[in-house]
Amino acid sequence: MKVQNITDIEKFFKVVDECKGKVELVTGEGDRLNLKSKLSQYVSMANIFSNGEIPELELVAHEKEDIDRLVSFMING
């Protein structure tokens, strides 16, 4: 799934941390980084950050309830 215009980074990572299964960030090269890992969170966001906003990410969530949680975050903030 593609997510766009994340402006509240802390809340985004809180939602990711609440997910039960794996949530992965797909890089432009096709690599997958486990966003449940704090180290991966910091490394991946340092490379993507631009003006405190993340314009677009491709995520893979493996559990249906995690997908619903992430979609709810994108809709409701």
Secondary structure, DSSP 8 states (H G I E B T S, - for coil): -EEEEE--HHHHHHHHHH-SS-EEEE-TTS-EEETTSHHHHHHHHHHH-BTTBEEEEEEEE-SHHHHHHHHHHHHH-
